[in-house]
Amino acid sequence: MKKLRLAAAVALTGLMSGAAFADDMAVVRSFYADLLTTPADATPEAVRSVVAEDWVSTPTPLGGPGAEGLIKTLNAFGGLIPDLTWEPQEILRDGNRFVVRGRATGTPQGPFLGVDPATGKSFDIMSIDIHTVDDGKIVKSYHVEEWATAIQQLSAE
């Protein structure tokens, strides 16, 4: 009987872990689909449903730390790059941490990264992000983007 209870507990834990993994994966996907892609449409409520209020991002976003800083950053990016898309190309998982290789594309409508893209040129870059998810929200992110490549693409003759 004890073995049966133990087996049931192990099976239930596996099912719960699978559900938690699916939920955490959905949160990570939402970060890109609902926040980074078309950031002008990202509401404060949407941001707070995906990242923790005290979200730690390294480096810190232009808008400042936490969920409030992300909201400010998304508003700025949404106004400057209205056609921004940021799509995961690959997502790897290790426990509650997710590594995302992403692709960002967009056409800045004003000066961006020191380049005045009056020509209407677009950029297409890669990013690597590492997100930690706890209690259904992203609590920490490390991110690297190919902004030097974006500058080259926007300033190419």
N, CA, C and O atoms as a GROMACS GRO file, in nm:
protein
  628
    1MET      N    1   0.081  -0.120   0.000
    1MET     CA    2   0.000   0.000   0.000
    1MET      C    3   0.086   0.126   0.000
    1MET      O    4   0.056   0.224  -0.069
    2LYS      N    5   0.196   0.123   0.081
    2LYS     CA    6   0.286   0.238   0.086
    2LYS      C    7   0.350   0.263  -0.050
    2LYS      O    8   0.367   0.378  -0.092
    3LYS      N    9   0.385   0.154  -0.119
    3LYS     CA   10   0.446   0.167  -0.251
    3LYS      C   11   0.348   0.229  -0.350
    3LYS      O   12   0.387   0.308  -0.435
    4LEU      N   13   0.222   0.192  -0.337
    4LEU     CA   14   0.119   0.247  -0.425
    4LEU      C   15   0.102   0.397  -0.402
    4LEU      O   16   0.090   0.474  -0.497
    5ARG      N   17   0.102   0.438  -0.275
    5ARG     CA   18   0.090   0.582  -0.244
    5ARG      C   19   0.212   0.658  -0.296
    5ARG      O   20   0.200   0.767  -0.352
    6LEU      N   21   0.328   0.600  -0.276
    6LEU     CA   22   0.451   0.664  -0.324
    6LEU      C   23   0.448   0.678  -0.475
    6LEU      O   24   0.484   0.783  -0.529
    7ALA      N   25   0.406   0.573  -0.545
    7ALA     CA   26   0.397   0.578  -0.691
    7ALA      C   27   0.297   0.684  -0.735
    7ALA      O   28   0.321   0.757  -0.831
    8ALA      N   29   0.185   0.693  -0.664
    8ALA     CA   30   0.084   0.795  -0.697
    8ALA      C   31   0.139   0.935  -0.674
    8ALA      O   32   0.115   1.025  -0.754
    9ALA      N   33   0.212   0.954  -0.565
    9ALA     CA   34   0.270   1.085  -0.536
    9ALA      C   35   0.372   1.124  -0.642
    9ALA      O   36   0.376   1.239  -0.686
   10VAL      N   37   0.455   1.028  -0.682
   10VAL     CA   38   0.554   1.055  -0.787
   10VAL      C   39   0.485   1.090  -0.918
   10VAL      O   40   0.526   1.185  -0.986
   11ALA      N   41   0.382   1.017  -0.954
   11ALA     CA   42   0.308   1.044  -1.078
   11ALA      C   43   0.242   1.181  -1.073
   11ALA      O   44   0.246   1.255  -1.171
   12LEU      N   45   0.181   1.216  -0.959
   12LEU     CA   46   0.116   1.346  -0.945
   12LEU      C   47   0.218   1.459  -0.955
   12LEU      O   48   0.192   1.561  -1.018
   13THR      N   49   0.334   1.440  -0.893
   13THR     CA   50   0.440   1.541  -0.902
   13THR      C   51   0.483   1.560  -1.046
   13THR      O   52   0.504   1.672  -1.091
   14GLY      N   53   0.496   1.450  -1.120
   14GLY     CA   54   0.532   1.460  -1.262
   14GLY      C   55   0.429   1.535  -1.342
   14GLY      O   56   0.463   1.618  -1.426
   15LEU      N   57   0.302   1.507  -1.316
   15LEU     CA   58   0.195   1.579  -1.387
   15LEU      C   59   0.196   1.727  -1.353
   15LEU      O   60   0.181   1.811  -1.441
   16MET      N   61   0.215   1.759  -1.225
   16MET     CA   62   0.217   1.900  -1.183
   16MET      C   63   0.338   1.971  -1.242
   16MET      O   64   0.328   2.087  -1.284
   17SER      N   65   0.453   1.902  -1.246
   17SER     CA   66   0.572   1.963  -1.305
   17SER      C   67   0.552   1.990  -1.453
   17SER      O   68   0.593   2.094  -1.503
   18GLY      N   69   0.487   1.897  -1.523
   18GLY     CA   70   0.458   1.916  -1.664
   18GLY      C   71   0.367   2.035  -1.686
   18GLY      O   72   0.388   2.113  -1.779
   19ALA      N   73   0.266   2.049  -1.601
   19ALA     CA   74   0.174   2.164  -1.612
   19ALA      C   75   0.247   2.293  -1.582
   19ALA      O   76   0.227   2.393  -1.650
   20ALA      N   77   0.332   2.292  -1.478
   20ALA     CA   78   0.408   2.413  -1.444
   20ALA      C   79   0.502   2.450  -1.558
   20ALA      O   80   0.517   2.568  -1.590
   21PHE      N   81   0.566   2.349  -1.620
   21PHE     CA   82   0.654   2.377  -1.732
   21PHE      C   83   0.577   2.442  -1.845
   21PHE      O   84   0.623   2.540  -1.904
   22ALA      N   85   0.459   2.389  -1.876
   22ALA     CA   86   0.378   2.446  -1.985
   22ALA      C   87   0.337   2.588  -1.951
   22ALA      O   88   0.341   2.676  -2.038
   23ASP      N   89   0.298   2.613  -1.826
   23ASP     CA   90   0.260   2.748  -1.785
   23ASP      C   91   0.379   2.843  -1.793
   23ASP      O   92   0.366   2.955  -1.842
   24ASP      N   93   0.496   2.799  -1.744
   24ASP     CA   94   0.615   2.884  -1.750
   24ASP      C   95   0.655   2.912  -1.894
   24ASP      O   96   0.694   3.024  -1.927
   25MET      N   97   0.646   2.811  -1.980
   25MET     CA   98   0.678   2.831  -2.122
   25MET      C   99   0.582   2.932  -2.183
   25MET      O  100   0.624   3.016  -2.263
   26ALA      N  101   0.455   2.926  -2.145
   26ALA     CA  102   0.356   3.022  -2.197
   26ALA      C  103   0.390   3.164  -2.153
   26ALA      O  104   0.371   3.259  -2.229
   27VAL      N  105   0.440   3.180  -2.031
   27VAL     CA  106   0.479   3.312  -1.982
   27VAL      C  107   0.595   3.366  -2.066
   27VAL      O  108   0.595   3.482  -2.106
   28VAL      N  109   0.694   3.281  -2.091
   28VAL     CA  110   0.810   3.324  -2.172
   28VAL      C  111   0.765   3.360  -2.313
   28VAL      O  112   0.807   3.462  -2.367
   29ARG      N  113   0.682   3.279  -2.373
   29ARG     CA  114   0.633   3.310  -2.508
   29ARG      C  115   0.553   3.440  -2.509
   29ARG      O  116   0.561   3.517  -2.604
   30SER      N  117   0.476   3.464  -2.405
   30SER     CA  118   0.396   3.586  -2.394
   30SER      C  119   0.485   3.710  -2.387
   30SER      O  120   0.448   3.816  -2.436
   31PHE      N  121   0.602   3.697  -2.324
   31PHE     CA  122   0.697   3.809  -2.316
   31PHE      C  123   0.728   3.862  -2.456
   31PHE      O  124   0.738   3.983  -2.477
   32TYR      N  125   0.742   3.771  -2.551
   32TYR     CA  126   0.774   3.810  -2.688
   32TYR      C  127   0.648   3.847  -2.767
   32TYR      O  128   0.644   3.951  -2.832
   33ALA      N  129   0.547   3.762  -2.762
   33ALA     CA  130   0.427   3.783  -2.844
   33ALA      C  131   0.344   3.902  -2.797
   33ALA      O  132   0.293   3.978  -2.880
   34ASP      N  133   0.332   3.919  -2.667
   34ASP     CA  134   0.241   4.022  -2.614
   34ASP      C  135   0.310   4.150  -2.571
   34ASP      O  136   0.244   4.253  -2.556
   35LEU      N  137   0.441   4.146  -2.550
   35LEU     CA  138   0.512   4.265  -2.503
   35LEU      C  139   0.610   4.319  -2.606
   35LEU      O  140   0.600   4.435  -2.647
   36LEU      N  141   0.706   4.236  -2.649
   36LEU     CA  142   0.812   4.288  -2.737
   36LEU      C  143   0.766   4.307  -2.880
   36LEU      O  144   0.815   4.397  -2.949
   37THR      N  145   0.673   4.225  -2.927
   37THR     CA  146   0.619   4.244  -3.062
   37THR      C  147   0.503   4.341  -3.050
   37THR      O  148   0.412   4.320  -2.970
   38THR      N  149   0.506   4.446  -3.130
   38THR     CA  150   0.411   4.559  -3.120
   38THR      C  151   0.405   4.613  -2.977
   38THR      O  152   0.301   4.609  -2.913
   39PRO      N  153   0.519   4.664  -2.929
   39PRO     CA  154   0.526   4.711  -2.790
   39PRO      C  155   0.432   4.828  -2.760
   39PRO      O  156   0.396   4.850  -2.644
   40ALA      N  157   0.391   4.903  -2.862
   40ALA     CA  158   0.298   5.015  -2.838
   40ALA      C  159   0.164   4.964  -2.786
   40ALA      O  160   0.091   5.038  -2.720
   41ASP      N  161   0.132   4.838  -2.814
   41ASP     CA  162   0.005   4.780  -2.769
   41ASP      C  163   0.016   4.712  -2.632
   41ASP      O  164  -0.085   4.666  -2.579
   42ALA      N  165   0.136   4.705  -2.576
   42ALA     CA  166   0.155   4.638  -2.447
   42ALA      C  167   0.102   4.726  -2.334
   42ALA      O  168   0.157   4.833  -2.308
   43THR      N  169  -0.002   4.681  -2.270
   43THR     CA  170  -0.061   4.758  -2.160
   43THR      C  171   0.015   4.731  -2.030
   43THR      O  172   0.081   4.628  -2.018
   44PRO      N  173   0.007   4.823  -1.934
   44PRO     CA  174   0.068   4.796  -1.804
   44PRO      C  175   0.017   4.666  -1.742
   44PRO      O  176   0.093   4.594  -1.676
   45GLU      N  177  -0.110   4.635  -1.762
   45GLU     CA  178  -0.165   4.510  -1.709
   45GLU      C  179  -0.099   4.389  -1.774
   45GLU      O  180  -0.069   4.290  -1.707
   46ALA      N  181  -0.078   4.397  -1.906
   46ALA     CA  182  -0.013   4.286  -1.977
   46ALA      C  183   0.130   4.268  -1.926
   46ALA      O  184   0.174   4.155  -1.905
   47VAL      N  185   0.202   4.379  -1.907
   47VAL     CA  186   0.339   4.370  -1.856
   47VAL      C  187   0.340   4.303  -1.719
   47VAL      O  188   0.419   4.212  -1.694
   48ARG      N  189   0.252   4.348  -1.631
   48ARG     CA  190   0.249   4.294  -1.495
   48ARG      C  191   0.197   4.150  -1.488
   48ARG      O  192   0.216   4.082  -1.388
   49SER      N  193   0.132   4.103  -1.594
   49SER     CA  194   0.090   3.963  -1.596
   49SER      C  195   0.204   3.871  -1.639
   49SER      O  196   0.197   3.749  -1.622
   50VAL      N  197   0.310   3.929  -1.695
   50VAL     CA  198   0.422   3.851  -1.747
   50VAL      C  199   0.547   3.864  -1.660
   50VAL      O  200   0.614   3.764  -1.633
   51VAL      N  201   0.579   3.985  -1.614
   51VAL     CA  202   0.698   4.005  -1.532
   51VAL      C  203   0.659   4.048  -1.391
   51VAL      O  204   0.556   4.112  -1.371
   52ALA      N  205   0.742   4.011  -1.295
   52ALA     CA  206   0.720   4.050  -1.156
   52ALA      C  207   0.739   4.201  -1.142
   52ALA      O  208   0.812   4.263  -1.219
   53GLU      N  209   0.674   4.258  -1.044
   53GLU     CA  210   0.684   4.402  -1.020
   53GLU      C  211   0.829   4.444  -1.000
   53GLU      O  212   0.870   4.551  -1.046
   54ASP      N  213   0.908   4.360  -0.932
   54ASP     CA  214   1.049   4.392  -0.906
   54ASP      C  215   1.142   4.316  -1.002
   54ASP      O  216   1.255   4.281  -0.965
   55TRP      N  217   1.094   4.290  -1.123
   55TRP     CA  218   1.172   4.221  -1.227
   55TRP      C  219   1.310   4.282  -1.238
   55TRP      O  220   1.326   4.404  -1.243
   56VAL      N  221   1.412   4.196  -1.243
   56VAL     CA  222   1.551   4.239  -1.257
   56VAL      C  223   1.596   4.206  -1.398
   56VAL      O  224   1.590   4.090  -1.440
   57SER      N  225   1.640   4.307  -1.471
   57SER     CA  226   1.688   4.289  -1.608
   57SER      C  227   1.831   4.338  -1.617
   57SER      O  228   1.862   4.449  -1.573
   58THR      N  229   1.918   4.255  -1.675
   58THR     CA  230   2.057   4.293  -1.693
   58THR      C  231   2.090   4.283  -1.841
   58THR      O  232   2.082   4.174  -1.898
   59PRO      N  233   2.127   4.396  -1.905
   59PRO     CA  234   2.133   4.530  -1.847
   59PRO      C  235   1.993   4.588  -1.822
   59PRO      O  236   1.894   4.542  -1.878
   60THR      N  237   1.990   4.689  -1.737
   60THR     CA  238   1.864   4.756  -1.704
   60THR      C  239   1.809   4.823  -1.829
   60THR      O  240   1.884   4.889  -1.901
   61PRO      N  241   1.678   4.809  -1.856
   61PRO     CA  242   1.618   4.874  -1.974
   61PRO      C  243   1.630   5.026  -1.967
   61PRO      O  244   1.648   5.083  -1.859
   62LEU      N  245   1.621   5.089  -2.081
   62LEU     CA  246   1.631   5.236  -2.089
   62LEU      C  247   1.531   5.305  -1.998
   62LEU      O  248   1.559   5.412  -1.946
   63GLY      N  249   1.414   5.245  -1.978
   63GLY     CA  250   1.309   5.304  -1.896
   63GLY      C  251   1.330   5.289  -1.747
   63GLY      O  252   1.256   5.347  -1.668
   64GLY      N  253   1.431   5.212  -1.707
   64GLY     CA  254   1.459   5.193  -1.565
   64GLY      C  255   1.427   5.052  -1.520
   64GLY      O  256   1.388   4.967  -1.600
   65PRO      N  257   1.443   5.026  -1.390
   65PRO     CA  258   1.425   4.891  -1.337
   65PRO      C  259   1.279   4.852  -1.316
   65PRO      O  260   1.189   4.936  -1.315
   66GLY      N  261   1.258   4.721  -1.301
   66GLY     CA  262   1.128   4.668  -1.266
   66GLY      C  263   1.026   4.672  -1.378
   66GLY      O  264   1.056   4.712  -1.490
   67ALA      N  265   0.905   4.630  -1.344
   67ALA     CA  266   0.795   4.629  -1.441
   67ALA      C  267   0.769   4.770  -1.493
   67ALA      O  268   0.741   4.788  -1.611
   68GLU      N  269   0.778   4.869  -1.405
   68GLU     CA  270   0.753   5.008  -1.447
   68GLU      C  271   0.854   5.052  -1.552
   68GLU      O  272   0.818   5.121  -1.647
   69GLY      N  273   0.981   5.015  -1.534
   69GLY     CA  274   1.083   5.048  -1.633
   69GLY      C  275   1.058   4.980  -1.766
   69GLY      O  276   1.082   5.039  -1.872
   70LEU      N  277   1.010   4.856  -1.762
   70LEU     CA  278   0.978   4.785  -1.887
   70LEU      C  279   0.863   4.854  -1.959
   70LEU      O  280   0.864   4.866  -2.081
   71ILE      N  281   0.763   4.898  -1.884
   71ILE     CA  282   0.650   4.970  -1.944
   71ILE      C  283   0.699   5.094  -2.017
   71ILE      O  284   0.658   5.119  -2.131
   72LYS      N  285   0.786   5.171  -1.954
   72LYS     CA  286   0.841   5.293  -2.017
   72LYS      C  287   0.923   5.258  -2.141
   72LYS      O  288   0.913   5.326  -2.244
   73THR      N  289   1.003   5.152  -2.132
   73THR     CA  290   1.085   5.110  -2.246
   73THR      C  291   0.998   5.066  -2.363
   73THR      O  292   1.024   5.104  -2.478
   74LEU      N  293   0.895   4.988  -2.335
   74LEU     CA  294   0.805   4.942  -2.441
   74LEU      C  295   0.733   5.058  -2.507
   74LEU      O  296   0.716   5.060  -2.629
   75ASN      N  297   0.691   5.156  -2.427
   75ASN     CA  298   0.626   5.275  -2.484
   75ASN      C  299   0.720   5.348  -2.579
   75ASN      O  300   0.680   5.390  -2.687
   76ALA      N  301   0.847   5.364  -2.538
   76ALA     CA  302   0.945   5.433  -2.621
   76ALA      C  303   0.971   5.355  -2.751
   76ALA      O  304   0.970   5.413  -2.859
   77PHE      N  305   0.994   5.224  -2.738
   77PHE     CA  306   1.020   5.142  -2.857
   77PHE      C  307   0.898   5.138  -2.948
   77PHE      O  308   0.912   5.144  -3.070
   78GLY      N  309   0.780   5.128  -2.891
   78GLY     CA  310   0.658   5.123  -2.971
   78GLY      C  311   0.636   5.249  -3.052
   78GLY      O  312   0.589   5.242  -3.165
   79GLY      N  313   0.671   5.365  -2.995
   79GLY     CA  314   0.657   5.490  -3.068
   79GLY      C  315   0.762   5.506  -3.176
   79GLY      O  316   0.734   5.562  -3.282
   80LEU      N  317   0.882   5.457  -3.149
   80LEU     CA  318   0.993   5.473  -3.243
   80LEU      C  319   0.995   5.366  -3.352
   80LEU      O  320   1.032   5.393  -3.466
   81ILE      N  321   0.954   5.244  -3.316
   81ILE     CA  322   0.959   5.130  -3.411
   81ILE      C  323   0.822   5.062  -3.412
   81ILE      O  324   0.806   4.956  -3.352
   82PRO      N  325   0.724   5.122  -3.477
   82PRO     CA  326   0.588   5.068  -3.470
   82PRO      C  327   0.571   4.929  -3.531
   82PRO      O  328   0.477   4.858  -3.497
   83ASP      N  329   0.661   4.889  -3.620
   83ASP     CA  330   0.649   4.756  -3.681
   83ASP      C  331   0.743   4.653  -3.617
   83ASP      O  332   0.770   4.549  -3.676
   84LEU      N  333   0.792   4.682  -3.497
   84LEU     CA  334   0.885   4.592  -3.429
   84LEU      C  335   0.821   4.454  -3.408
   84LEU      O  336   0.708   4.443  -3.360
   85THR      N  337   0.895   4.352  -3.444
   85THR     CA  338   0.857   4.214  -3.409
   85THR      C  339   0.977   4.150  -3.342
   85THR      O  340   1.092   4.175  -3.378
   86TRP      N  341   0.949   4.067  -3.243
   86TRP     CA  342   1.056   3.997  -3.170
   86TRP      C  343   1.007   3.856  -3.148
   86TRP      O  344   0.922   3.830  -3.063
   87GLU      N  345   1.063   3.764  -3.224
   87GLU     CA  346   1.012   3.627  -3.224
   87GLU      C  347   1.116   3.527  -3.176
   87GLU      O  348   1.230   3.529  -3.221
   88PRO      N  349   1.077   3.440  -3.084
   88PRO     CA  350   1.168   3.332  -3.044
   88PRO      C  351   1.194   3.239  -3.162
   88PRO      O  352   1.101   3.198  -3.231
   89GLN      N  353   1.319   3.207  -3.184
   89GLN     CA  354   1.357   3.110  -3.286
   89GLN      C  355   1.386   2.975  -3.223
   89GLN      O  356   1.374   2.870  -3.288
   90GLU      N  357   1.424   2.979  -3.095
   90GLU     CA  358   1.456   2.856  -3.022
   90GLU      C  359   1.444   2.887  -2.873
   90GLU      O  360   1.487   2.993  -2.828
   91ILE      N  361   1.385   2.796  -2.798
   91ILE     CA  362   1.374   2.811  -2.653
   91ILE      C  363   1.424   2.683  -2.588
   91ILE      O  364   1.376   2.574  -2.618
   92LEU      N  365   1.522   2.698  -2.499
   92LEU     CA  366   1.577   2.586  -2.424
   92LEU      C  367   1.541   2.605  -2.277
   92LEU      O  368   1.536   2.718  -2.228
   93ARG      N  369   1.516   2.495  -2.207
   93ARG     CA  370   1.473   2.503  -2.068
   93ARG      C  371   1.569   2.426  -1.979
   93ARG      O  372   1.616   2.317  -2.014
   94ASP      N  373   1.598   2.484  -1.862
   94ASP     CA  374   1.671   2.415  -1.756
   94ASP      C  375   1.602   2.451  -1.626
   94ASP      O  376   1.626   2.558  -1.570
   95GLY      N  377   1.516   2.364  -1.577
   95GLY     CA  378   1.438   2.394  -1.457
   95GLY      C  379   1.344   2.511  -1.484
   95GLY      O  380   1.260   2.505  -1.574
   96ASN      N  381   1.360   2.617  -1.405
   96ASN     CA  382   1.275   2.735  -1.424
   96ASN      C  383   1.345   2.845  -1.503
   96ASN      O  384   1.302   2.961  -1.503
   97ARG      N  385   1.454   2.808  -1.571
   97ARG     CA  386   1.527   2.905  -1.653
   97ARG      C  387   1.509   2.870  -1.800
   97ARG      O  388   1.509   2.753  -1.839
   98PHE      N  389   1.494   2.974  -1.880
   98PHE     CA  390   1.470   2.957  -2.023
   98PHE      C  391   1.569   3.041  -2.102
   98PHE      O  392   1.585   3.161  -2.076
   99VAL      N  393   1.637   2.979  -2.197
   99VAL     CA  394   1.728   3.050  -2.286
   99VAL      C  395   1.656   3.065  -2.419
   99VAL      O  396   1.610   2.967  -2.478
  100VAL      N  397   1.646   3.189  -2.466
  100VAL     CA  398   1.572   3.217  -2.588
  100VAL      C  399   1.665   3.281  -2.690
  100VAL      O  400   1.725   3.386  -2.665
  101ARG      N  401   1.676   3.215  -2.806
  101ARG     CA  402   1.743   3.278  -2.920
  101ARG      C  403   1.632   3.343  -3.001
  101ARG      O  404   1.544   3.275  -3.053
  102GLY      N  405   1.638   3.475  -3.010
  102GLY     CA  406   1.530   3.548  -3.076
  102GLY      C  407   1.576   3.624  -3.199
  102GLY      O  408   1.695   3.639  -3.225
  103ARG      N  409   1.477   3.671  -3.273
  103ARG     CA  410   1.501   3.751  -3.393
  103ARG      C  411   1.413   3.876  -3.383
  103ARG      O  412   1.291   3.866  -3.367
  104ALA      N  413   1.478   3.992  -3.392
  104ALA     CA  414   1.406   4.119  -3.387
  104ALA      C  415   1.420   4.190  -3.520
  104ALA      O  416   1.530   4.198  -3.576
  105THR      N  417   1.309   4.241  -3.571
  105THR     CA  418   1.310   4.318  -3.695
  105THR      C  419   1.226   4.443  -3.675
  105THR      O  420   1.131   4.444  -3.597
  106GLY      N  421   1.263   4.547  -3.746
  106GLY     CA  422   1.184   4.670  -3.737
  106GLY      C  423   1.241   4.781  -3.822
  106GLY      O  424   1.354   4.773  -3.870
  107THR      N  425   1.161   4.885  -3.839
  107THR     CA  426   1.199   5.002  -3.918
  107THR      C  427   1.180   5.126  -3.832
  107THR      O  428   1.068   5.174  -3.817
  108PRO      N  429   1.289   5.179  -3.775
  108PRO     CA  430   1.276   5.298  -3.691
  108PRO      C  431   1.220   5.416  -3.770
  108PRO      O  432   1.252   5.436  -3.887
  109GLN      N  433   1.135   5.493  -3.704
  109GLN     CA  434   1.072   5.609  -3.767
  109GLN      C  435   1.141   5.740  -3.731
  109GLN      O  436   1.092   5.847  -3.767
  110GLY      N  437   1.252   5.732  -3.662
  110GLY     CA  438   1.328   5.850  -3.623
  110GLY      C  439   1.469   5.807  -3.586
  110GLY      O  440   1.504   5.690  -3.603
  111PRO      N  441   1.549   5.900  -3.535
  111PRO     CA  442   1.686   5.865  -3.496
  111PRO      C  443   1.687   5.748  -3.397
  111PRO      O  444   1.612   5.745  -3.300
  112PHE      N  445   1.775   5.652  -3.425
  112PHE     CA  446   1.782   5.530  -3.344
  112PHE      C  447   1.926   5.486  -3.334
  112PHE      O  448   1.991   5.465  -3.436
  113LEU      N  449   1.977   5.471  -3.213
  113LEU     CA  450   2.114   5.428  -3.189
  113LEU      C  451   2.215   5.518  -3.260
  113LEU      O  452   2.318   5.471  -3.307
  114GLY      N  453   2.185   5.646  -3.267
  114GLY     CA  454   2.275   5.741  -3.330
  114GLY      C  455   2.265   5.747  -3.481
  114GLY      O  456   2.343   5.818  -3.544
  115VAL      N  457   2.173   5.674  -3.540
  115VAL     CA  458   2.155   5.672  -3.685
  115VAL      C  459   2.020   5.735  -3.717
  115VAL      O  460   1.919   5.701  -3.655
  116ASP      N  461   2.019   5.825  -3.813
  116ASP     CA  462   1.892   5.884  -3.856
  116ASP      C  463   1.844   5.804  -3.978
  116ASP      O  464   1.892   5.828  -4.089
  117PRO      N  465   1.752   5.711  -3.958
  117PRO     CA  466   1.708   5.625  -4.068
  117PRO      C  467   1.602   5.691  -4.156
  117PRO      O  468   1.496   5.634  -4.180
  118ALA      N  469   1.632   5.810  -4.202
  118ALA     CA  470   1.536   5.880  -4.288
  118ALA      C  471   1.510   5.802  -4.417
  118ALA      O  472   1.412   5.828  -4.486
  119THR      N  473   1.598   5.709  -4.449
  119THR     CA  474   1.582   5.629  -4.570
  119THR      C  475   1.476   5.521  -4.554
  119THR      O  476   1.436   5.458  -4.652
  120GLY      N  477   1.430   5.498  -4.432
  120GLY     CA  478   1.331   5.394  -4.408
  120GLY      C  479   1.390   5.254  -4.401
  120GLY      O  480   1.318   5.156  -4.416
  121LYS      N  481   1.521   5.244  -4.380
  121LYS     CA  482   1.586   5.113  -4.371
  121LYS      C  483   1.543   5.040  -4.244
  121LYS      O  484   1.507   5.102  -4.144
  122SER      N  485   1.547   4.909  -4.252
  122SER     CA  486   1.508   4.824  -4.141
  122SER      C  487   1.628   4.750  -4.085
  122SER      O  488   1.735   4.745  -4.147
  123PHE      N  489   1.610   4.692  -3.967
  123PHE     CA  490   1.714   4.605  -3.910
  123PHE      C  491   1.655   4.466  -3.888
  123PHE      O  492   1.534   4.448  -3.877
  124ASP      N  493   1.746   4.368  -3.883
  124ASP     CA  494   1.710   4.229  -3.859
  124ASP      C  495   1.824   4.172  -3.777
  124ASP      O  496   1.932   4.145  -3.830
  125ILE      N  497   1.801   4.152  -3.646
  125ILE     CA  498   1.909   4.112  -3.556
  125ILE      C  499   1.871   3.990  -3.474
  125ILE      O  500   1.755   3.949  -3.468
  126MET      N  501   1.973   3.933  -3.410
  126MET     CA  502   1.954   3.820  -3.320
  126MET      C  503   1.967   3.869  -3.176
  126MET      O  504   2.038   3.965  -3.148
  127SER      N  505   1.898   3.800  -3.086
  127SER     CA  506   1.913   3.827  -2.943
  127SER      C  507   1.924   3.694  -2.869
  127SER      O  508   1.875   3.590  -2.916
  128ILE      N  509   1.988   3.699  -2.754
  128ILE     CA  510   1.995   3.584  -2.664
  128ILE      C  511   1.947   3.634  -2.528
  128ILE      O  512   2.002   3.730  -2.474
  129ASP      N  513   1.847   3.569  -2.474
  129ASP     CA  514   1.792   3.607  -2.344
  129ASP      C  515   1.790   3.485  -2.253
  129ASP      O  516   1.768   3.372  -2.298
  130ILE      N  517   1.813   3.508  -2.124
  130ILE     CA  518   1.798   3.404  -2.023
  130ILE      C  519   1.698   3.456  -1.921
  130ILE      O  520   1.722   3.556  -1.854
  131HIS      N  521   1.585   3.388  -1.911
  131HIS     CA  522   1.477   3.429  -1.820
  131HIS      C  523   1.463   3.327  -1.707
  131HIS      O  524   1.473   3.206  -1.729
  132THR      N  525   1.439   3.377  -1.586
  132THR     CA  526   1.404   3.294  -1.472
  132THR      C  527   1.258   3.319  -1.439
  132THR      O  528   1.217   3.434  -1.422
  133VAL      N  529   1.180   3.212  -1.429
  133VAL     CA  530   1.036   3.222  -1.400
  133VAL      C  531   1.009   3.164  -1.262
  133VAL      O  532   1.047   3.050  -1.233
  134ASP      N  533   0.943   3.242  -1.177
  134ASP     CA  534   0.898   3.196  -1.046
  134ASP      C  535   0.753   3.239  -1.027
  134ASP      O  536   0.716   3.352  -1.061
  135ASP      N  537   0.673   3.151  -0.973
  135ASP     CA  538   0.532   3.181  -0.944
  135ASP      C  539   0.459   3.238  -1.065
  135ASP      O  540   0.377   3.329  -1.050
  136GLY      N  541   0.489   3.186  -1.184
  136GLY     CA  542   0.416   3.225  -1.304
  136GLY      C  543   0.454   3.359  -1.364
  136GLY      O  544   0.384   3.410  -1.450
  137LYS      N  545   0.567   3.417  -1.320
  137LYS     CA  546   0.612   3.545  -1.376
  137LYS      C  547   0.764   3.542  -1.396
  137LYS      O  548   0.836   3.473  -1.324
  138ILE      N  549   0.809   3.619  -1.494
  138ILE     CA  550   0.953   3.633  -1.515
  138ILE      C  551   1.005   3.726  -1.406
  138ILE      O  552   0.958   3.838  -1.391
  139VAL      N  553   1.103   3.678  -1.330
  139VAL     CA  554   1.158   3.756  -1.219
  139VAL      C  555   1.296   3.812  -1.251
  139VAL      O  556   1.341   3.909  -1.190
  140LYS      N  557   1.365   3.749  -1.347
  140LYS     CA  558   1.500   3.793  -1.381
  140LYS      C  559   1.526   3.764  -1.528
  140LYS      O  560   1.487   3.659  -1.579
  141SER      N  561   1.593   3.857  -1.595
  141SER     CA  562   1.631   3.838  -1.736
  141SER      C  563   1.770   3.892  -1.760
  141SER      O  564   1.806   3.999  -1.711
  142TYR      N  565   1.847   3.817  -1.835
  142TYR     CA  566   1.973   3.865  -1.890
  142TYR      C  567   1.952   3.870  -2.041
  142TYR      O  568   1.891   3.778  -2.097
  143HIS      N  569   2.000   3.973  -2.106
  143HIS     CA  570   1.975   3.981  -2.250
  143HIS      C  571   2.090   4.049  -2.323
  143HIS      O  572   2.153   4.142  -2.272
  144VAL      N  573   2.116   3.999  -2.444
  144VAL     CA  574   2.218   4.054  -2.533
  144VAL      C  575   2.155   4.062  -2.671
  144VAL      O  576   2.098   3.965  -2.721
  145GLU      N  577   2.165   4.180  -2.734
  145GLU     CA  578   2.111   4.201  -2.868
  145GLU      C  579   2.223   4.246  -2.961
  145GLU      O  580   2.321   4.306  -2.916
  146GLU      N  581   2.208   4.218  -3.088
  146GLU     CA  582   2.307   4.258  -3.189
  146GLU      C  583   2.283   4.402  -3.235
  146GLU      O  584   2.262   4.426  -3.354
  147TRP      N  585   2.286   4.499  -3.144
  147TRP     CA  586   2.259   4.638  -3.183
  147TRP      C  587   2.366   4.692  -3.276
  147TRP      O  588   2.337   4.780  -3.357
  148ALA      N  589   2.490   4.642  -3.267
  148ALA     CA  590   2.595   4.688  -3.360
  148ALA      C  591   2.557   4.648  -3.503
  148ALA      O  592   2.582   4.724  -3.597
  149THR      N  593   2.499   4.530  -3.519
  149THR     CA  594   2.452   4.487  -3.652
  149THR      C  595   2.338   4.576  -3.699
  149THR      O  596   2.332   4.612  -3.817
  150ALA      N  597   2.248   4.613  -3.608
  150ALA     CA  598   2.138   4.703  -3.645
  150ALA      C  599   2.192   4.836  -3.695
  150ALA      O  600   2.143   4.890  -3.794
  151ILE      N  601   2.293   4.890  -3.628
  151ILE     CA  602   2.354   5.017  -3.670
  151ILE      C  603   2.411   5.003  -3.811
  151ILE      O  604   2.392   5.091  -3.895
  152GLN      N  605   2.481   4.892  -3.838
  152GLN     CA  606   2.537   4.870  -3.972
  152GLN      C  607   2.427   4.864  -4.076
  152GLN      O  608   2.439   4.924  -4.183
  153GLN      N  609   2.321   4.793  -4.047
  153GLN     CA  610   2.212   4.778  -4.143
  153GLN      C  611   2.141   4.911  -4.169
  153GLN      O  612   2.105   4.942  -4.283
  154LEU      N  613   2.121   4.990  -4.064
  154LEU     CA  614   2.050   5.117  -4.079
  154LEU      C  615   2.134   5.225  -4.147
  154LEU      O  616   2.080   5.316  -4.210
  155SER      N  617   2.266   5.214  -4.134
  155SER     CA  618   2.353   5.318  -4.191
  155SER      C  619   2.420   5.274  -4.321
  155SER      O  620   2.499   5.350  -4.377
  156ALA      N  621   2.389   5.155  -4.370
  156ALA     CA  622   2.451   5.106  -4.494
  156ALA      C  623   2.411   5.194  -4.612
  156ALA      O  624   2.298   5.241  -4.622
  157GLU      N  625   2.507   5.214  -4.700
  157GLU     CA  626   2.482   5.296  -4.821
  157GLU      C  627   2.421   5.213  -4.930
  157GLU      O  628   2.393   5.264  -5.038
   0.00000   0.00000   0.00000
